Amino acid sequence: MQSGERCGHGLVKQRVARPGQGKRGSYRTIIAYRVKRRAVFLFGFAKSGKANLNADELEALARRGAVWLGASDAVIERAITTDELKEVDCGEEDQEQG
């Protein structure tokens, strides 16, 4: 998989650089993503420690991602309230309104 590549089943793999470390010192993240609706960080790993995920790992993440992508807003809010999920606000809504 290439960085930013769609892995199928609503998953995207994205590279996150570590300053001064180059590509080998970077991290990979797996995100469940539904366009204009929801993005859920599922897993992250150092490229130096693991080259890639195998098919079984991707399948397990796809199942977990499908749960969160299909969850109602009420379920998501409850998961945030109970610290099962953490909401990350990147300020995009403020930029769009301003």
C-alpha positions, -999 to 999 in steps of 0.1 A, spaced: 0 0 0 11 35 -7 6 64 17 -28 79 14 -39 48 -4 -74 34 0 -72 -1 15 -108 -10 7 -137 -14 31 -136 23 40 -100 22 52 -72 46 42 -35 43 51 -17 76 57 19 83 64 27 107 92 63 121 91 85 125 122 105 157 118 141 150 108 135 112 105 129 107 68 105 81 54 120 53 74 114 71 107 77 78 99 45 64 111 16 48 93 -20 53 104 -51 34 94 -82 55 93 -118 45 87 -132 71 64 -166 81 49 -164 111 27 -179 143 43 -193 123 71 -168 107 95 -131 98 99 -120 75 127 -84 68 136 -81 30 142 -44 21 144 -9 36 141 25 20 138 61 29 133 74 20 98 107 10 114 89 -16 135 65 -30 110 67 -28 72 30 -32 66 -2 -49 79 -12 -84 68 -45 -93 53 -59 -106 87 -50 -73 104 -66 -52 77 -97 -74 78 -100 -69 116 -95 -31 112 -121 -30 84 -146 -48 107 -139 -23 136 -140 6 111 -174 -5 97 -189 -4 132 -178 32 138 -186 44 103 -221 29 106 -227 42 141 -254 67 147 -245 102 160 -259 92 194 -237 61 196 -206 83 187 -215 109 213 -219 82 240 -185 67 230 -169 102 233 -186 108 266 -173 75 280 -138 80 266 -141 51 243 -135 76 215 -116 109 215 -129 137 193 -102 157 174 -113 191 163 -90 204 136 -109 237 133 -121 232 98 -157 242 107 -145 275 121 -125 282 89 -155 274 67 -178 297 87 -153 326 90 
